[in-house]
Amino acid sequence: MNDEQFEREVREAARRIADHRAPWTLHSQVAAIPAGHPHRARPGRRFGGSLLLAIAASALVAVVVATTFFVGALPRFNAVLPGGSPSGSPTAGPTPPSLSPSLTPAPSTAPSPTPASRFSATGSMTTGRFDSSATLLPDGRVLIAGGQDASGGESASAELYDPKTGTFSLTGSMVYPHISPTATLLPDGHVLIAGGSGIGDVLKRGYSAELYDPKAGTFSLTGSMITRRYDQAGVLLRDGRVLLVGGSVYDLGSKAVATAELYDPKTGKFTMTGSMRTARDGPTATLLSDGRVLIAGGNATPGNGWKPIASAELYNPKTGKFTATGTMTAARSGDTATPLPDGRVLIAGGFASDGNVLASAELYDPQTGSFSRTGSMATVRGNHTATLLPDGRVLIAGGADAPDYDLAANLLASAELYDPKTGTFSLAGSMANARQLQTATLLLDGRVLIAGGADGLPPPTPLMMTTVALSSAELYQP
């Protein structure tokens, strides 16, 4: 059975389960996603396409269908409301009691409440999507591309947000679908879309990279990556090249990689550069003021599991080499890294190595090469967004307060502001929708566009009681 046949079988099975109103509805609707590959390097969201998976999935279909006739034996979970929000599911909560003592946030000044939320609705996207990319174009519009759509499938579509009209409109589609790709605005105004998982991850298009031309509104293929990778980090270097680092490759199972490569927009080609000291999936990559790149955290693949790591390293574009730097105070994945005006980097939240979620934050100082604790957030969160505002503060929004595979997880609508002058977080109101894996883009006028995301939980099994992909968008006014 090939990938397409297996995908059809799973989709049909999911539809049959939905027709029987299986009691495993959880927080979301029953829908199928393409099988045969992992979609995103997040805890509990890695699905292989091997024969074992096919056998396991077939067995699980039989079990689920059978349970539809014994609904009294299984608990029912919150159903999804028409708007996509779980009924009875709070959007924010305190730090879980299970947070390990070693990861308990350091004491800090309690966050002060904001008088009123500064979020307001704006036009909705043409389709719901999460794990997509968002790029601010030179003319002020925002390109939203790819991701996982409302059907649970990978998307090749793209659209533009116009802040003048507050509306989204379709633009040309990508040549191939990309889920959680890197998107980088090049000096000439084109946007490089590279990597991201898809059924083609094991085929030639798993190496693909594309360029978006905002004048023509079209995508075209450019040179192929040397290593097919997804959940990698990407950053524009000072000389105009793009560094792609880490991520995972899928070969009958996912494996974090240490390799890195450079894209040169002058030649349209990728070339290999030095490799990291540690293979890491889903790391953060931050351009420092001196031109070096800080690579921190992410997931390692020890044995059969995925484990957040605390190590960090620096990439020097002049030498093409990685060197070790200080270690974070906590191992993290699904966190955010934001460069501050004074040259330091704020690392916030994320999933911890013991399975809990972090409220703690820390600062990297490139002058000393060390990390140090700073004030903690009011809420533990991972898979959130962080946006540097014009006044130097950082907006933290959304996310989840438990790992993706935890059925007790709440999606968050709350937001917080980090002030680097005081080293503290303060509450910043709430979004209209709880969401994780959304995009956040600073507009030219200083507002922040929050778009899409998932309202619900990623699937706990290959049969995919999947998330609801949001099409709504909101604006934050600093």
Summary of the structure (lengths in Angstrom):
residues: 478
radius of gyration: 21.1
end to end distance: 53.3
largest distance: 64.9
contacts: 1781
relative contact order: 0.16
helix: 10%
strand: 34%
